[in-house]
Amino acid sequence: MNTEVILTCAVTGGSDVKDKHPGIPVTPEQIATAAIEAAQAGAAIAHIHVRDPKTGLPGRNLELYKETAKLIRASDTDIILNITTGMGGDLIPSKENPAMAGPGSDMITPAERVQHIQVIKPEICTLDCGSFNYSTTAYIATMDMLRESARRIQQAGVRPEIEAFDLGHIWQAKQLMKENLLDKKALFQLCMGIPYGAEGTTRNLVTMFDALPTGVVWGAFGIGRQEMPMLAQSVIMGGNARVGLEDNLYLDKGVLATNAQLVELAKEIIERLGARLATSAEARKKLDLR
């Protein structure tokens, strides 16, 4: 069991949920405020996406990332920035010609996917290992794309967090480690229950954990109603944890949550298990952040 848990709060995410939750942080000011409030509630890390302030839809505008990071850094609240590189990999095949991208696709190069990381240089950024399917969209990250992204992240001096949605993604990360594109003490986040990756079950989490390289730092999260059960499972198995409105919109059945409320609930569960939340300073030491 992990008795000093590094808790990440994923404050807004990259899904179109603006009509489901009116309190989803949208503007840089709202996203920064949510991250600061999560830190004050006990989170050591804030996982950041940005959204178009006019539409509320997920975005990847460099200026929005820069403004959000600036606001968080200018606050007197200590929190580790973990910025996504997962945007720009969505492919919806054209119905007329499946070999071509159809309406709604958002495919950019690996260099473009990590441009904001090279500019902002957060302490952590995600690296979504591997391709997988949603209902109508495929997220595309080939092995060569991952190599280029990992190389550019490495050159920026940023610590990548491997987001693994299925067993093959861990395999890909291991290959990157063999090629010295990832540190041997890599940081892994096991993403449970995202359609259609690994389902959010205890057995699947154990299987994913068993596939991890030795010596890595890891955590896990579940989405929707599996958010808190997966948090408890991860802590009991020795891992870290993540909550936030990216993963789950509700505090209770029919009760919409805030990010701070989800962090407070996570803290209560973790403490009732006999553990405690690591501070940002403690997390930096455990994660060997530069």
Secondary structure, 3 states (H helix, E strand, C coil): CCCEECEEEECCCCCCCCCCCCCCCCCHHHHHHHHHHHHHHCCCEEEECEECCCCCCEECCHHHHHHHHHHHHHCCCCCEEEECCCCCEEECECCCCCCCECCCCEECCHHHHCHHHHHHCCCEEEEEECCEECCCCEECCCHHHHHHHHHHHHHHCCEEEEEECCHHHHHHHHHHHHCCCCCCCCEEEEEECCCCCCCCCHHHHHHHHHHCCCCCEEEEEECHHHHHHHHHHHHHCCCEEEECCCCCCEEECCEECCHHHHHHHHHHHHHHCCCEECCHHHHHHHHCCC
